[in-house]
Amino acid sequence: MLNINVKKRLHEGTVIPAHPLALTEDRRLDTARQRALTQYYIDAGAGGIAVGVHTTQFEIRDPKYGLYEEVLTLAIEEIERAGVAESFIKIGGISGPLEQAINEATLLKNVGYDLGLLSMGGLGSDSEEDLLERTKEIAKVIPIFGFYLQQSVGGRVLTYDFWKTLADIPNVHAIKIAPFNRYQTLDVIRAVCHSRRNEEIAIYTGNDDNIVNDLLTTYRIDVNGKKIYKPVVGGLLGHWAVWTKQAVEMFGEIRNAREKGTISSELLTLGQEITDANAAFFDANNNFKGCIAGINEVLARQGLLKGNWCLLEKEKLSSGQSRQIDRVYAAYPHLHDDEFVKSNLKKWLS
């Protein structure tokens, strides 16, 4: 059962950063900076965090590193220490075959997470029916946040029928749409609107290439002659792992514009600037190969991380990616929150 305060905030919509992994130069967990990242997101005004997801690096589950439980627990400890509101949304990533996924869901529930962000990646031999049965079993353990992950980073194309059936599953409360594809995004929205549980499902954007437009959009879907209105209420984004303070302020502006029904051209221009910055951070020119290292690079430039290191040595900045990050940093100073980080960094690391 989802906490009523969390459910209310989930449906109202909020900023949820996808939490990165802090490492030392020898690729070991940097506990102090891992804790500092969580404090950063809380103090920046985020309404929740998602840990153990793609941005946290799926390799934390590998027995070679054995970091999954430790990283998930550290975040909960910092949330409890900060004394955040009960409505703060705590999301943990779940992946892998059914047995692994059940074990992860059980751990999340026991540690104190509200929802599990359920990845369908890495299960290429499973049919859609298999994936749906897997979802039903995991939903018996913990409330589910569905996840449409783009193909470039391990996702797969899933049909309208898949998403409609998933939306019908009790204890599914939200879906993150992150296929980076307008047609596939629309499949999910249509499917949810046609579900008998359409009012129970909150839609969050994970389309880091279209953040502002998604957040400004309320879909109008015809269901048996009746118009169903479905807004994208918030975002669960790797992009929001950086420059989070400004993202929270931007989200407030977008909500105000949506509520008033007056969308300025300035917001649309801002959206394109954010997409340009995201292209640099996520390494769009190289099919997103440097996306995790790119996020880490920005955090390292701010002092939150010591470097952009990832668990796998092959996960690194692409050729020219650093120059692209230089470019967007210079072009869009109004998007970063360097001064906010600078004024709080000592406190977060103490």
C-alpha positions, 0 to 999 in steps of 0.5 A, spaced: 500 500 500 502 506 497 503 511 503 497 516 502 501 523 502 506 520 497 501 518 493 498 525 493 505 528 491 506 523 486 499 525 482 500 532 484 507 532 480 514 533 482 522 533 481 525 527 482 532 526 480 535 519 478 541 519 483 548 518 481 554 514 484 560 517 487 566 513 486 573 515 488 579 514 483 580 507 484 573 506 483 570 504 490 564 507 493 565 515 496 561 514 501 561 521 504 560 524 497 554 519 496 551 522 502 552 529 499 549 528 493 543 526 497 543 532 501 544 536 495 537 534 492 533 534 498 536 542 499 535 543 492 527 542 493 526 535 489 520 532 491 523 525 491 529 521 489 530 515 485 536 510 487 539 504 484 537 506 477 540 507 470 544 513 473 546 510 479 549 504 474 546 497 474 553 494 475 552 496 483 548 489 483 554 485 480 557 481 486 564 484 484 562 490 486 556 488 491 554 496 492 546 495 491 544 494 498 549 499 501 547 505 496 540 504 497 541 504 504 545 510 504 540 514 501 535 512 506 539 514 512 540 521 509 533 522 508 531 520 515 537 525 517 534 530 513 527 530 516 524 531 510 516 531 509 513 524 509 511 526 502 518 525 500 518 520 494 523 514 495 524 510 489 529 504 488 530 501 482 529 494 480 531 490 474 533 483 472 529 476 472 524 475 477 528 472 482 533 477 482 527 483 482 523 480 487 529 480 492 530 487 490 523 489 491 523 486 498 530 489 500 527 496 498 521 495 502 525 493 508 529 499 507 524 504 507 522 505 499 515 507 497 516 505 490 520 500 485 522 503 478 521 497 474 526 496 468 524 491 463 531 492 460 536 486 459 530 481 458 530 480 451 528 473 451 522 474 455 515 475 451 511 481 453 506 476 457 512 474 461 514 481 463 507 482 465 507 476 469 513 479 472 510 485 474 504 482 477 509 478 482 513 484 484 507 489 485 505 484 490 511 486 494 512 493 493 508 499 489 510 499 482 513 505 478 513 503 470 519 505 466 519 505 458 527 505 457 530 507 451 533 502 446 540 506 446 541 504 453 538 497 454 531 498 453 526 495 448 520 497 444 514 495 448 507 495 445 500 499 446 497 493 449 503 491 453 502 498 457 495 498 457 495 491 461 501 494 465 496 500 467 491 495 469 495 491 474 493 493 481 499 497 485 502 500 479 501 507 481 506 511 475 509 510 469 516 514 467 516 515 459 523 515 457 523 512 450 526 518 447 520 517 441 514 521 440 510 515 437 512 510 443 511 516 448 504 517 445 503 509 445 503 509 453 499 515 454 493 512 450 494 506 453 493 509 460 487 513 458 484 506 456 486 503 462 480 502 467 485 505 472 487 511 468 486 516 474 490 511 478 496 512 474 501 518 474 505 520 468 512 522 469 517 524 463 524 521 463 524 524 456 531 528 457 531 530 450 524 533 451 523 535 458 519 542 458 514 540 452 513 534 456 511 538 462 507 543 459 503 537 455 496 535 457 494 529 452 487 529 450 485 522 448 478 519 445 476 513 449 469 511 447 467 517 445 469 521 452 475 525 452 480 523 457 485 528 459 492 526 462 497 531 464 505 529 464 505 531 472 512 531 473 519 528 471 524 522 473 530 524 470 537 523 469 538 530 467 535 533 473 541 529 477 545 536 475 543 543 476 537 541 480 536 547 484 534 551 477 530 545 475 526 545 481 525 553 480 523 551 472 518 546 474 515 551 478 514 556 473 512 550 468 506 548 473 504 556 474 504 556 466 500 550 466 495 552 471 494 559 468 493 556 461 498 561 458 504 558 455 510 563 454 514 562 448 520 564 453 518 557 456 519 553 449 525 557 448 528 555 455 526 547 453 530 547 447 536 550 451 535 545 456 535 539 450 541 542 448 545 542 454 542 535 455 545 533 448 552 535 451 551 531 458 548 525 455 553 524 449 547 524 444 552 525 438 555 518 440 549 514 441 549 516 449 555 512 450 558 517 455 551 519 458 553 517 465 560 519 465 557 526 462 552 527 468 558 525 473 563 530 469 558 536 471 557 534 478 565 533 478 566 540 476 561 543 481 565 539 486 560 534 488 564 529 485 571 528 485 571 525 478 567 522 473 569 515 474 564 509 473 565 502 475 566 500 468 573 503 465 569 503 458 564 508 461 567 514 460 567 521 456 567 520 449 571 524 444 569 531 444 564 531 449 568 535 454 568 541 449 560 540 448 559 541 456 564 547 456 560 550 450 553 549 454 556 551 460 558 558 457 552 558 453 546 557 458 549 560 465 542 561 467 541 553 467 546 552 472 546 552 480 554 553 481 553 558 486 548 554 490 552 548 490 558 552 492 555 555 498 552 549 501 558 544 499 562 544 505 556 543 509 554 537 505 561 534 506 561 535 513 
